[in-house]
Amino acid sequence: MKKLLVVLAALLLAMPVCALAEDYAASGSAAKTQLKEFVVYTDKNARDNHYIPSGWMGDYGDIKLNDQSADNPQAGTTSIEINYSGKKTQNQGWAGVYWQNPANNWGTKKGGFDLTGMTKVTFWARGAKGGEVIQKFIVGGIKGTYADTATVEMGPIELTDTWKQYTINLAGKDLSSIIGGFGFVVNADTNPDGARFYIDNIKFEADPTVKPEGKKQEGMPFYVYADKRSMNNHFIPSGWMGDYGDIKIDTASSDDPYLGDTCLKIVYSGKASQGARWAGIYWQNPANNWGNVDAGFDLSKATKVTFWARGANGGERIEEFKIGGIMGEFSDSDTAGVGPVILNKEWTQYTIDLKGKDLSYIIGGFCWATNLDANPEGCTFYLDEIKYE
Amino acid sequence: MLIPKAAHSILTKLSTNKKNRKLPACPAGRQAANHKVTGFIPVTLCICVLAAFLLGMAKRPQPKAFIKKLPGSRYQLIVDGKPYVIKGVCYSPIPIGQTSSYDWWSDPNKPWLVDGKLMKEMGVNTIRLYESHEDAEKVKIVIRDLYEKFGIRTIIGNWLGFWQYPCPFYGDKGFEDKIKQEILDMVKALKDEPGVLMWVLGNENNYSCLGQVNAWSTPEIDKEINPQKQKEMRYKIYYSFVNEISKAIHAIDPDHPVALGNGELIGLDQANKYCQDVDVVACIIYRGKTFGNLFNSLKATFDKPLYLSEFGADAYDAYLDKEDQNMQAFFLESQWRLIYQNLATNKDGSGNCIGGTSFEWNDEWWKHDESNPQGWERHDTVSNWSNGSYYFDIKAKDNKNMNEEWFGIVALSPELKDGVNKRVPRKAYYVIKEFWKNPNFSNGKKNNKK
């Protein structure tokens, strides 16, 4: 009898392991088994969960993740609670987490799942207070030797304080190898006091009614910069050029903004730190995209870009303000600019004419450049309300 | 034969007057005589008008080469009565160990004969020369040899004093007159050579209007404090000067189109105001595998036919630090495909492109370190400029990925053959040769160089 009990206990212990092994074998190719859904998370310890929330990014010290929060789950007994402090612990200004397979796989090893046949990811989310801004939710997009075969992003999204279901359309995407099954990114600009939010029931689904999304023409106005905390902002001022050591940018200057609470303050020291004798910044999508990432916005509806600018003293000379013009594997579809411009001390609106331009693919949303010859002592200038119209 | 509208209306008018004239009553014999007299005048007039018209026609045969405008701002280059697509290369046969000042025109080994044979085999029908030689007879020999032996025509350029020290003094009458005379002398000397195809005025001189290179000014511009207005004033002076030369060339040579050489499309909105007398825009474009919105953008700013006077790719991977012929062939094939997509004959394209001359036929070993004669003997692999649209090697140090000495579609070997450096065609030579034979331009989505 004792032996029988031991055997039974061993069988009971072995069953979940076998089931898990079978599950992995099957889920290694969702396409082969024609799965209707493929779960990332339903409940803590649910046996059909896949992927591990191991890929912490940016200001990872700002994040606390509890995947067994019992605080009002959307379904089941637990949900995922994320606390983002916004303290910029690693001085990045943003943070995020990827659910990976296997854990900590940044495309350096084999893994992931063949999710061919899946057409969408659905999940539920809510904020603790409402108003929390998630910059983006992501499926795929991990680079490296064993890169994900697709990248799909959605956002920014402003959460409400009640559960709401969200869907990421995956129809038509190559899901044959997905290491990064799910992820989110938040930033301190849109959540200056941090954010606490919850996610539940994340799963891939094979829904034949979902059709591939065509390239979306963005509506107008399309802001590059409205206000520091505006979730309408697009593009990141990440493309520092020339004497990048000469540049300081404050994206939340309260020094007499033209509209709203903040404006951009740019200080060019003119020290020629890198010996180039000029400097400039591109606003890119995503950050640091010099044409190597296929992520252009279709801004075909725009006929002009307008922005407001002023110099700290007046008389500062900016050689050029422009849009587009980044050349790479995925180049901007066109470019247009205005300049040289001598700034006034008072806010002045400038316009870049876009008539006749092909704006179907823009990764370089805005740019300025100046040089030492034009500003021997450097210069300080302000920008606000940069938008496509 | 078509009768010109003016001549036709004169004839119609005379005929109508005759019909409407009310003749006075008179004896039959007299009436007959009157008829004879009154009929004589219009007939004579008709003959005179027709003769004048025919004489006019005789004086104005169809130009040897001209631009034909088709509906929808589509353009074709017509040469000897037939549509002509420029399938060309920029040509500067500087041998290993020499620099840009080398007088290759006087080379007794005649490198253009070696090159012309290879070019003909590839399908090249045009070369572009950046400038002429002071001895027009030498230039004629090169043009004639290439045309008569290989059927290759020549586009001849002039720098418009762009490299004169300390800067080109556009706006200065003495400077402009000197340059203009130099060009007109060249045109007079060469215009009757059957191998001449077109004249190109300037290269990237428009950048001087931005003050980016060879900056120049005038007292009036110096007085202007608004830098945008300064820029516009420079454009006005420069493009008006080009326009004036173009008109002067047309006056002495109606047989060949005149092109405005321009870096990218920069400043062409101003050329539209001041430079309408050029026939063609000759653009220098380095945008990797695509020309982007180039063709439509030109149509919107300066509606002229586009000749891509310089484009191409180097054959050296600055990141992996080794020759990569696949990379060069990939970019060049993509660029030629886009040129063909936008010829007037392709209804789906912009229709305003008339062909191109890729940069360049052969490598030039002097380019990286021009001031060092030892460098002329060395095929330098150091890059000195960056262009992200040639993305395969953009991760090279400081993103410098463009290798100026490796743009040839034929490499040069130190080994001599018939007195010139042996030519070694690269993969691009064969890929473009095949493309020209069977131009398949339906698929522009190829992304892999291998």
Interface residues (C-beta under 8 A of the other chain):
Chain A: W290 G291 N292 R317 I326 M327 G328 E329 S331 D332 S333 D334 V338 G339 P340 V341 I342 K355 G356 K357 D358
Chain B: I225 N226 P227 Q228 K231 R287 G288 T290 G292 N293 N296 S297 A300 T301 N387 G388 S389 Y391 I394 N447
